[in-house]
């Protein structure tokens, strides 16, 4: 923000000093023109005329600035730019006309011979053109200032919108993760309760896998994205818990290439998708639920056979929708869902 403000201040300083720079250059060019047209004129007169021209043009510019400041209070540019610029030019001409007339009367006796009526007409025309240019410079400055301000405001709004969007997706991500964890914990504790009395050794192993699963969640609780390799290690422990609960009724197979393991994935994505498949389908030894997970062209594919439960709580598909929105923020590649009568496939873009 400080750098942006400093840059704007430098730019404004350049805009304010530009008219004086142009006046000096124009006056110097006029001096060289006089030297070429009147080489016999004493050099001291050339210098005096140069300073006079600089002072005169600077005075006209300051007069226009003052008129501009006064008119800004009564007729701003945004209320009618054409009327405002015309009025400003007219008031400038009315203000300068008496000065030109008085100057001509006072210096008439000492004017050099080349100052004829035609010369005076050209001089007056020159001043009128200068007045027009100076006034249009104010209008251009106003237009440029408004354009620059609108660009800055638009940029600030875009940054603010991006920050709000990120906050929204962060909230959705944490909501999504919190939805998965309680559901997972309830199921695992139910299974553990049965194992404690029937198979204490298996129960102990079950608890170790649970601890590793929760350690993964705690280690990465501030991370939206983890490597696919880390997610697969976590899923390995999670699968042990699922196998203990469902036995041969649940079959999960992986075919992940090494290059894809270094790519990113939103944390607990696989857990959510596996739980989603179990939630919607029957899991039985006689009719196992089969999940196959592989990578394909920067996508992670999760594919399962469909054997929908006859009785199942209504799903609003909120978790999947939030996952799609989160990935839309992280990558331009979409989450792809293919739902047929026999299979359900979801493709998650790797990050």
QUIWO-V263690 format. One record per pair of residues at least 6 apart in sequence whose ideal C-beta (glycine too) atoms are under 7 Angstrom apart, sorted by the first residue. I is the first residue (numbers start at 1). J is the second residue. Records with the same first field share a line. If there is no record, write none. Layout:
# QUIWO-V263690
I->J  J
This chain:
# QUIWO-V263690
15->141
19->61  137
20->58
23->54  57  58  61
24->54
27->50  53  54  57
30->53
31->46  50
34->46  49
35->46
57->130
60->96  130  131  134
61->134
63->92  95
64->92  134  135  138
67->88  91  92
68->88  138
71->84  87  88
75->83  84  87
77->84  139  142
81->139
85->135  139
88->135
89->131  132  135
92->131  135
93->131
96->127  131
100->124
165->329
169->325  326  329
172->322  325  326
173->224  326
175->322
176->319  322  323
177->268
179->319
180->268  271  272  275
181->217
183->275
184->275
188->210  241
191->244  245
192->203  206  207
195->202  203  206
196->203
202->244
206->241  244
209->237  240  241
210->241
212->237
213->234  237  238
216->234
220->226  267
223->267
224->266  267
225->264  265  266  267  330  351
226->264  265  267
227->261  262  264
228->260  261  263  264  265  300  350
229->261  262
231->265  267  269  270
232->256
235->270  271
238->271
239->252
242->250
243->250
246->283
247->285
248->285  288
249->283  284  285  288  289
250->283  288  289
251->288  290
252->291
253->292
254->293
255->294
256->294  295
257->295
260->295  350
263->350  351
264->350  351
265->300  348  350  351
266->326  327
269->323  348
272->319  323
273->302  346
274->291
277->289  291  304
278->289
280->308  309  312
281->289  304  306  307  308  309
282->307  309
283->289
287->307
289->304  305  307
290->304  305
291->302  303  304
292->303
293->300  301  302
294->301
298->349  350
299->347  348  349  350
300->348  350
301->345  347
302->346
303->343  345
304->343  344
305->342  343
306->342  343  344
323->335
324->335
327->335  349
330->351
331->349  351
333->349
335->346  347  348  349
336->347
337->346
338->345
